């Protein structure tokens, strides 16, 4: 693993499981956080589609199609090179019996990487995963005894009502407030759902409109419903929201301070065309400024398209080189994985109400360990 605090001369170290319980995602979850940890402000950058939403307005995917598509990205196989008793050479050979974020073995590729978007995946080539789709659709069902909500529920292609925003996201907000944590949430999306999400979240938090979380107004969280924009070019990066405007042309430290000062919940639409022009690689991804020397702020990005392959990932981590420095370097995804970058597991985000809380705690523990290493 590459170095997180490059100038410290020490390597990153991830949580080793001491004083922890095993998390289903494969990492360990610290049981509790010290008062010092709780004083460190969290700025959570949260993707929308296939992270807290199971739908996509840009592609026109409803709940069923979006979840079916996600399964193509977490099921693995390879094109067989040799003929066997049950596989012809040049045919697809499955290497996974169940979905996973990471490949089960060397040489495995996701079905999506091999074949692209495949409508009706679990009704055809991926029928072995149909039970996974059905199980998680059932978990997403809107309460049967509650009327449809124009902003918080959505009708799927099968005519059933589903949660539009995952309940585990609202549970995260409750958990962070209960811990006494100072935090902010910034939605970060390439898509067009941001205005609607901000409106829906504002209504849930201010009016108690969510049937599973009627006490959300007690959290006293504010929502900035004005969508911001992040635009990238060779000349630099510009963030704008309402009357606010900040640019890396005045130095990257100013952008970091602006994002670190965020309060409540808000959001920015990132620059999809820039990502596409950089061949969907780390270089054109959603920018994330990280200061590994800052003991008071931790930025964490949660996105289903975060991948170890930097030629096929969605976040561009820009790590400051020294305390107070204005200069940054591009860090690899592997270097910051489960420290400031979380590859969202949509299936677990659906099935485990505490999923996001667990992932954040793992990142907090790993970040703390690396800050301590650098200071030691």
C-alpha positions in Angstrom: 0.0 0.0 0.0 1.3 3.5 -0.9 2.0 6.1 1.8 -0.9 8.2 3.1 1.3 10.8 4.8 4.0 10.8 2.2 6.3 13.2 3.9 6.1 11.3 7.2 8.1 8.4 5.8 5.6 5.9 7.3 3.2 3.6 5.5 -0.6 3.5 5.9 -1.9 1.1 8.4 -5.5 -0.1 8.5 -7.5 -1.1 11.5 -6.3 -4.6 12.6 -9.4 -5.7 14.5 -8.4 -4.9 18.0 -11.3 -4.1 20.3 -13.7 -4.6 17.4 -16.5 -6.6 15.9 -16.4 -8.1 12.5 -18.3 -6.2 9.8 -20.1 -8.2 7.1 -18.3 -6.1 4.4 -15.0 -7.7 5.4 -13.5 -5.0 7.6 -13.6 -4.6 11.4 -15.7 -2.1 13.2 -14.4 -0.3 16.2 -16.6 -0.7 19.2 -16.3 2.9 20.4 -14.6 6.2 19.7 -12.7 8.4 22.1 -13.7 11.9 23.0 -10.8 13.2 20.9 -12.1 11.2 17.9 -15.6 12.7 18.4 -14.1 16.2 18.3 -12.7 15.6 14.8 -15.3 17.1 12.4 -16.5 14.8 9.6 -17.3 16.1 6.1 -19.0 13.3 4.3 -19.1 13.5 0.5 -22.0 11.1 -0.5 -22.8 10.0 -4.1 -26.5 9.5 -5.0 -27.2 6.8 -7.6 -26.5 3.3 -6.3 -25.2 4.8 -3.1 -28.2 6.2 -1.3 -30.6 6.0 -4.3 -31.6 2.9 -6.2 -32.6 4.6 -9.4 -31.0 6.9 -12.0 -32.8 9.8 -13.6 -30.2 10.2 -16.3 -30.3 6.6 -17.6 -34.1 6.4 -16.8 -33.5 3.3 -14.6 -36.2 2.7 -12.0 -35.6 0.7 -8.8 -35.7 -2.8 -10.3 -33.4 -1.9 -13.3 -30.9 0.0 -11.2 -30.5 -2.8 -8.7 -30.3 -5.3 -11.5 -27.6 -3.2 -13.1 -25.6 -2.9 -9.9 -25.4 -6.7 -9.7 -23.5 -6.7 -13.1 -20.8 -4.7 -11.4 -20.3 -7.0 -8.4 -20.5 -10.5 -10.0 -17.4 -12.0 -11.5 -16.1 -14.3 -14.2 -13.8 -14.6 -17.2 -13.8 -15.6 -20.8 -12.6 -19.2 -20.9 -9.5 -19.9 -22.9 -9.8 -23.6 -22.9 -12.7 -26.0 -23.5 -13.9 -28.1 -20.6 -16.6 -30.6 -20.0 -19.1 -27.8 -19.4 -17.6 -24.6 -20.8 -16.7 -24.0 -24.4 -13.6 -22.0 -25.2 -14.4 -18.3 -25.6 -17.5 -18.5 -23.5 -18.2 -16.7 -20.2 -17.3 -18.7 -17.1 -18.7 -17.6 -13.7 -16.1 -17.4 -10.9 -18.4 -16.1 -8.1 -21.4 -17.7 -6.5 -22.4 -14.5 -4.7 -21.9 -10.8 -5.3 -18.8 -9.0 -3.9 -17.2 -5.6 -4.3 -13.7 -7.1 -5.0 -12.9 -9.9 -7.5 -12.8 -13.4 -5.9 -9.5 -14.3 -7.6 -6.8 -13.0 -9.9 -8.0 -12.7 -13.5 -11.7 -12.3 -12.6 -13.6 -9.4 -14.2 -17.0 -8.1 -13.5 -19.8 -9.0 -15.9 -20.3 -5.2 -16.5 -16.6 -4.8 -17.4 -16.8 -7.6 -20.0 -20.2 -6.9 -21.5 -21.3 -3.4 -20.5 -24.9 -2.5 -19.5 -27.1 -5.5 -19.8 -30.8 -4.9 -19.3 -32.6 -7.8 -17.6 -29.3 -9.3 -16.3 -30.9 -11.5 -13.6 -33.5 -12.8 -16.1 -30.9 -14.0 -18.5 -27.1 -14.4 -18.1 -27.2 -13.6 -14.4 -30.3 -15.6 -13.5 -28.2 -17.3 -10.7 -28.4 -14.0 -8.9 -32.1 -13.5 -9.3 -32.8 -14.4 -5.7 -30.4 -11.7 -4.5 -32.3 -9.1 -6.6 -35.7 -10.3 -5.2 -34.5 -10.4 -1.6 -33.2 -6.8 -1.7 -36.2 -5.5 -3.5 -38.3 -6.9 -0.7 -36.1 -5.1 1.8 -36.6 -1.8 -0.1 -40.4 -2.0 0.0 -42.2 1.1 1.3 -44.3 0.3 4.4 -47.5 -1.3 3.2 -49.7 0.6 5.6 -48.3 4.0 4.6 -49.5 6.0 1.6 -47.1 6.8 -1.2 -45.1 9.9 -0.6 -44.4 12.2 -3.6 -40.8 12.7 -2.6 -39.7 9.8 -0.4 -41.2 6.9 -2.1 -41.1 5.7 -5.8 -43.1 3.3 -7.8 -40.9 0.6 -9.4 -41.3 -0.9 -12.8 -43.1 -3.8 -11.2 -45.8 -1.5 -9.8 -44.6 -1.8 -6.2 -43.7 1.1 -3.9 -40.1 1.4 -2.8 -38.0 3.8 -0.6 -36.4 6.4 -2.9 -33.6 7.3 -0.4 -32.2 4.4 1.6 -33.3 4.3 5.3 -29.7 3.5 6.3 -28.7 7.0 5.2 -31.2 8.6 7.6 -30.0 6.1 10.3 -26.5 7.5 9.8 -27.7 11.0 10.5 -29.3 9.9 13.7 -26.2 7.9 14.8 -23.9 10.8 14.2 -26.0 13.2 16.2 -26.4 10.7 19.0 -22.6 10.4 19.2 -22.3 14.2 19.6 -20.3 14.3 16.3 -19.8 17.6 14.4 -20.4 16.7 10.8 -21.6 17.9 7.4 -22.9 16.0 4.4 -22.2 17.1 0.8 -24.0 15.1 -1.9 -21.8 14.7 -4.9 -23.3 13.5 -8.1 -22.8 13.6 -11.9 -26.5 13.1 -12.3 -29.6 15.3 -12.3 -31.3 14.1 -9.1 -29.6 16.6 -6.7 -32.4 19.2 -6.5 -35.0 16.6 -5.8 -32.8 14.9 -3.2 -32.1 18.1 -1.3 -35.8 18.9 -1.3 -36.8 15.4 -0.1 -34.1 15.3 2.6 -35.1 18.8 3.8 -38.7 17.8 4.1 -37.8 14.6 6.1 -35.5 16.6 8.4 -37.8 19.6 8.9 -41.3 18.1 8.7 -40.8 14.6 10.0 -42.3 13.2 6.8 -40.4 9.9 6.8 -42.6 7.1 8.2 -39.6 5.2 9.6 -38.0 8.3 11.1 -40.7 10.7 12.3 -38.3 12.2 14.9 -35.8 13.5 12.4 -36.7 17.2 13.2 -35.3 16.6 16.6 -31.8 16.3 15.1 -31.9 20.1 14.3 -30.0 19.7 11.0 -30.1 22.4 8.3 -30.3 21.7 4.6 -29.0 24.1 1.9 -31.4 23.3 -0.9 -29.5 25.4 -3.5 -27.5 22.9 -5.7 -23.9 23.8 -6.3 -21.6 23.0 -9.2 -18.1 21.8 -9.5 -16.5 22.4 -12.9 -13.0 21.3 -13.9 -10.6 22.3 -16.7 -6.9 22.4 -17.4 -6.9 25.9 -15.8 -8.2 24.6 -12.5 -11.4 23.7 -10.6 -14.2 26.1 -9.7 -16.9 25.5 -7.0 -20.0 27.6 -7.1 -23.2 27.6 -5.1 -25.5 30.6 -4.9 -23.3 33.6 -4.4 -20.4 31.5 -3.3 -17.5 30.9 -5.7 -14.1 29.4 -4.9 -11.4 28.3 -7.3 -8.1 26.5 -7.2 -6.6 29.3 -9.2 -6.2 31.1 -5.9 -4.7 27.9 -4.4 -6.1 24.5 -3.5 -6.0 25.2 0.2 -8.8 27.7 -0.1 -11.1 25.1 -1.7 -10.2 22.7 1.2 -11.1 25.3 3.8 -14.4 26.1 2.0 -15.5 22.4 2.0 -14.2 21.9 5.5 -16.4 24.7 6.7 -19.6 23.2 5.4 -22.5 23.0 7.8 -25.6 20.7 7.7 -26.4 19.1 4.4 -26.0 20.4 0.9 -24.7 19.2 -2.5 -22.8 19.8 -5.7 -23.2 18.4 -9.2 -19.8 17.3 -10.4 -18.4 17.6 -13.9 -19.3 14.4 -15.9 -17.9 15.7 -19.2 -14.5 16.2 -17.6 -14.5 12.7 -16.3 -15.5 11.4 -19.7 -12.8 13.4 -21.4 -10.2 11.8 -19.1 -11.4 8.3 -20.1 -13.3 7.8 -16.8 -10.1 7.6 -14.9 -9.0 9.0 -11.6 -7.6 12.1 -13.3 -11.1 13.3 -14.2 -12.9 12.1 -11.2 -14.8 14.0 -8.6 -12.1 16.0 -6.7 -11.6 15.3 -3.0 -9.0 17.4 -1.1 -7.4 15.5 1.8 -5.1 16.9 4.4 -3.5 14.0 6.3 -1.9 16.5 8.7 -5.2 18.0 9.8 -6.2 16.5 13.2 -9.4 18.5 13.3 -11.1 17.5 10.0 -11.6 14.3 8.1 -13.2 14.1 4.7 -14.7 10.8 3.6 -16.1 10.1 0.1 -18.7 7.3 -0.3 -19.4 6.2 -3.9 -20.3 2.8 -5.5 -17.9 3.6 -8.4 -14.8 3.9 -6.3 -12.5 1.2 -7.6 -8.9 0.0 -7.0 -8.2 0.4 -10.7 -7.3 4.1 -11.1 -8.0 3.9 -14.8 -11.6 3.1 -13.9 -12.6 5.0 -10.8 -14.7 8.0 -10.0 -13.0 10.1 -7.2 -9.8 12.1 -7.7 -8.0 12.4 -4.3 -5.8 15.4 -4.0 -3.5 15.0 -0.9 -1.7 18.0 0.5 2.1 17.5 0.7 2.8 19.2 4.0 1.1 20.9 6.9 -0.4 24.2 5.6 0.8 23.4 2.0 -1.1 24.6 -1.0 0.4 21.9 -3.2 -1.2 18.5 -3.6 -0.5 15.2 -5.3 -2.9 12.7 -6.8 -3.2 9.7 -4.4 -4.1 6.2 -5.7 -7.4 4.8 -4.7 -5.7 1.9 -2.9 -3.8 4.3 -0.7 -6.9 5.8 0.7 -9.3 2.9 0.6 -11.3 2.7 3.8 -9.5 5.8 5.1 -11.1 8.6 3.1 -12.6 6.5 0.3 -15.5 4.1 0.7 -16.6 1.9 -2.2 -20.3 1.6 -1.5 -21.8 -1.8 -1.2 -25.4 -1.1 -2.3 -26.6 -4.6 -1.2 -25.3 -4.1 2.4 -26.6 -0.5 2.4 -30.0 -1.9 1.7 -29.9 -4.9 4.1 -28.0 -3.4 7.1 -29.6 -0.3 8.7 -26.2 0.5 10.3 -24.1 0.0 7.2 -23.0 3.6 6.6 -22.3 4.2 10.3 -20.1 1.1 10.3 -18.2 2.2 7.3 -17.6 5.7 8.7 -16.3 4.3 12.0 -13.8 2.1 10.1 -12.5 5.2 8.2 -12.3 7.2 11.4 -10.2 4.5 13.1 -7.9 4.1 10.1 -7.5 7.9 9.7 -6.6 8.2 13.4 -4.0 5.5 13.2 -2.3 7.2 10.3 -2.3 10.6 11.9 -0.8 9.1 15.0 1.9 7.3 12.9 2.8 10.6 11.2 3.1 12.4 14.6 5.1 9.6 16.2 
